[in-house]
Amino acid sequence: MSSADTADGPAFFVGFGVLLLLAPFLFLLPMSPLPLVPMIIAFIVLCAAVVGLSLWLLPVAKGVLLNLQLHHGAEEASFKPGSED
């Protein structure tokens, strides 16, 4: 697969999307009037959701980006001497 390389694209998009969905809960949880033990359990559940959702979506995102690169013929940028625009 030297013709296409997704690099860090899938990790960026999945991480950004998952945190965009779950960050409001992570910010609002400390302000909730829950006792300490349920709050700790809620943080553990949210952290597990972030990790689980990320690991579940990473192969899907890698497949989508790889297929898009192959379909559109994307390749690494190269410098051609004498073609300064």
C-alpha positions as CSV (number, residue, x, y, z in Angstrom):
1,M,0.0,0.0,0.0
2,S,2.7,2.5,-0.9
3,S,0.4,4.4,-3.2
4,A,-1.7,5.7,-0.3
5,D,-0.9,6.5,3.3
6,T,-3.5,7.9,5.7
7,A,-0.9,8.9,8.3
8,D,-2.5,10.5,11.4
9,G,-5.7,11.6,9.6
10,P,-8.0,9.0,11.0
11,A,-6.8,9.5,14.6
12,F,-7.3,13.2,14.3
13,F,-10.8,13.0,12.9
14,V,-11.9,10.3,15.3
15,G,-10.4,12.0,18.3
16,F,-11.9,15.3,17.4
17,G,-15.3,13.9,16.7
18,V,-15.5,11.7,19.9
19,L,-14.3,14.5,22.1
20,L,-16.7,16.9,20.4
21,L,-19.6,14.6,21.4
22,L,-18.5,13.7,24.9
23,A,-16.7,16.8,26.1
24,P,-19.8,18.6,27.3
25,F,-20.5,15.7,29.6
26,L,-16.9,15.8,30.9
27,F,-17.2,19.5,31.6
28,L,-20.6,19.4,33.2
29,L,-20.1,16.4,35.4
30,P,-17.9,18.2,38.0
31,M,-20.6,20.8,38.4
32,S,-23.3,18.2,39.1
33,P,-24.5,17.8,42.7
34,L,-23.6,14.1,42.8
35,P,-21.9,12.6,45.7
36,L,-18.2,11.6,45.3
37,V,-18.6,7.9,44.6
38,P,-21.3,8.2,41.8
39,M,-19.2,11.1,40.3
40,I,-16.1,8.9,40.1
41,I,-18.2,6.1,38.6
42,A,-19.6,8.5,36.0
43,F,-16.1,9.7,35.1
44,I,-14.9,6.1,34.7
45,V,-17.9,5.4,32.4
46,L,-17.3,8.5,30.4
47,C,-13.6,7.7,30.0
48,A,-14.5,4.1,29.0
49,A,-16.9,5.6,26.4
50,V,-14.2,7.8,25.0
51,V,-11.7,5.0,24.7
52,G,-14.3,2.4,23.4
53,L,-15.8,4.8,20.8
54,S,-12.4,5.8,19.6
55,L,-11.2,2.3,19.2
56,W,-14.4,1.3,17.5
57,L,-14.3,4.1,15.0
58,L,-10.6,4.1,14.2
59,P,-10.6,1.2,11.7
60,V,-13.7,2.6,10.0
61,A,-12.1,6.1,9.6
62,K,-8.9,4.5,8.3
63,G,-10.8,2.5,5.7
64,V,-12.8,5.6,4.6
65,L,-9.8,7.8,4.3
66,L,-7.8,5.1,2.5
67,N,-10.6,4.5,0.0
68,L,-10.9,8.2,-0.6
69,Q,-7.2,8.5,-1.3
70,L,-7.2,5.5,-3.7
71,H,-10.4,6.7,-5.4
72,H,-9.1,10.2,-6.0
73,G,-5.5,9.2,-6.8
74,A,-4.1,11.3,-4.0
75,E,-0.4,11.0,-3.5
76,E,2.3,12.7,-1.4
77,A,3.4,16.1,-2.6
78,S,6.7,16.2,-4.5
79,F,9.1,19.0,-5.4
80,K,9.9,19.4,-9.1
81,P,12.9,21.5,-9.8
82,G,12.3,24.4,-12.2
83,S,8.5,24.6,-11.6
84,E,8.4,27.5,-9.1
85,D,5.0,29.2,-9.4
